[in-house]
Amino acid sequence: MLIWPISNTIALRNGLLIAGTILALIVFKRFSCTKNLIRFLPISLSIGMFIWVLLHFLLFSQDPILQLHELGSTWKRSLLAFLIGGATGLVLRQRPQQTNFLWLGIYASFLFLVVDYLIAFTQTGQVFMPRYYFVSPFGNKINTVIMGILFISAVCGATAFQYQQISLNKMKLNWGLSVFWLSGVLLILFSYTTIIDTRNGIGIATILLTAWIMIIFLAKLRSIKNRLGTNFNVSYWKSILLIALPLLVLLFFIQGHLQINRGWNHFFEDLHIATQIDRYPQWQNTQQLGYPQTAGGEMVYPNNYERAAWATAGIDSITKNPLGFGLLEHSLERVIKQSYPNATIKSAHSAWIDYGLAFGIPGLLFTLGALLSIIGIALRQLSASTSPNALMAIWVASGLLLTFTVAEVSSKHSIEILFFCIALLSAMIFPATDST
């Protein structure tokens, strides 16, 4: 988890994948429920995806040379990560508190990013460096977004469970873990707003944290209502303060982000224009055709217009190519030429759209089905759950769904992380009666 987002670690990552796979196979032999796990719906759907990738290459490939290369790189590593995730999940099903070691890896990677940024700051004197992400340890915005959202999602699930147990008088507040979780979220929000400046990152984080605040606040209100007039005391005001603190922190970072990034000014108007891809064809080649204007005479914000228009064109292309092209890397660039020969775009900048362009509707059904089934199964386990695994599975799967909707995380190690997490969460919530 620590080296996954860091650039120039491919050799180390491959070595860890191989070593981890060997350890995973040993773990699988120790768990008598492994055969039943394979038949577990999220795992079965994921295995179905790996089979579909192979069948697509054998029966429907449109560029067999490049597709074979992806099979031997991205999909081979994704399979290894899938095995490691499943074995890790089986262990964490027995020892749920040790999931914090996973998030510690992400925490350490962001700490490394912040330290590198502070060194650059002392050299340049600039607080905000728009081009820094090209030379940062993460190398791009994509790694920052996906790993940060994994951490924030996991923290939302873990803290929601902790507050639930505190309300039931089954647990006392663990201040050490709380400081770890809060400082990690602060590191990530600082990275999103100041170091990397990623709107999709801060947008998803806002959705997740706002949902967490609302859920916890409503739960506290119900608790206060039940106890009002009997045991109501200052401890409840402390609880409310603990809930309000994340909201104040979030508002602080959002306010700073809005001052730096002007892409939110007429965001929805930009989207409305962008989705009319035939009326406003500039998206096909903005360098030659420029950008359309809003009703107020302002030019649309380039990033808003391009991404929404490309996504619209991508969805249209999926309907015309329901089995997919077969390549994750720049699939839209290859498919879009069939309908718009003059288009110069390479990616829809939405991972699910790029994923659908690559492996069609079957690919989306297998992968989205795995994530949605994890959420559905975990929701049914909540009432009887005695560990944080079910809540963390819901939050992390939801975070992945959101991230792959608005971020360009549809290739290379992002797919490894996706299938690692699907196997991890599936094994963590696997309802087996025997463990070893």
C-alpha positions, 0 to 999 in steps of 0.5 A: 500500500505504501509503494503502490502510488509512488513512481519508479517503484515498478521493480519493487512492486513486481517483487512484492506482488510475486512474494505476496502471491506465494504467501497468499497461496500458503494462507489459502491452504490454511483456510478450509473455507477457501473453496467456498470463498471462490463461489462467493458472489463478488469473488465469482463475478471478479473471476468472471471478469478475468475469464471475460478478458481472456475470452475477449482476446481469443474471440473479439480482439481488434488489436491482438498485439497490444491486447496480449501485452496488456494481458501479460502486464496489467491483467497478470499483475491484477490477478496477483493483486487479487490473490493477495487481496483475498488472502489478506481479507481472510486474515483480517476477517479474524483480526479486523483491527489489523486493517489499520496496518493497510491504512498506515501504508497509505498514511506513510506514502502521503507523509512522504509526499508532504515531506517532499513538497515541503523540501520543494517549498523551501527551495521555491518559496511557493505555497501553491505549485500547479505543476509540482505533481509532475515531479512529485513522488506520486508522479501524477494526480491519479495516484493521489486521488485513488489512494487518498480516497481509499484511506478516507473511505476506510476511516469513515467506516472504521470511525462509524463503527467505533461511534456505534460501539461507544453509543452501545457502551461496548467500547471507549474512544480510542484516542490513539487511533482517532489521532491517526485517522484524523491526521491522515485525513488532514494530510490527504486534504492538504495534498488535494487542495494545496500540493496536487490541486485535484478537484475530483479528489476534493469532490469525492472526499467532500461527498464521503465526509459529508455523508459520514458527518450526517450519519453520525450526527443523526445517530447522536441526535437519536441518542440524545433524544432518547436520553434527554431529561435523564442522563443528558450531560456535558458528555453529549456536548463533547460528542457533538463537538467531535462530530462538528470538528471534521465538518469545520476542517472540511470547510476550511480545506474547501474554502482554500481549494475554491480560492485556488481552483476557479473551475467551480464558478459556472460548473453546472452550466459548463456541464450542460454545454458539454453534454450537447456534443453535436451542438458544440463539437469543439471537444473533438479538437479544442486546440483548433476549434477553441472552447464554447461560451456560456450564456454570460459570454464567459468561456467554459472552464476547459477542464469542465467542458472537455471531461464532460464532453469526452464522457458523453462521447464515451457513453455514446461509443459504448452503446455502439460497441457493446463488447468493447475494443479490448484495451484499457489504455486509450480505448476511447481514442481508438473507438471514437474514430468510428463516429467522429473521425476528426476527434483527437481525444484519448480518454474519457477521464472517467474510469468506468467509461474507459473500462466499458469502452475496453471490455464493453457491457459484460466487463462493466456488469462483472466489475460493477456487480462485484462492488455493488454485491459487496455493498449489498452483502455488507448492508445485510450483515450490519445488524449482527456484525461485531467487527468494523469489516462490514462498515469498512467494506461499504465505505471503501466499495462506495469510495471506489465506485465514486473514484472510478466514476470521475477520475482517470484511473482505468489502467495499469496499477489502478486496476491492480488496486481495484481487484486487490480491494474487491478481493480484500473486501469480499474475504473480509465480509465472507460469512463462513462458519469455519476459519481455518 
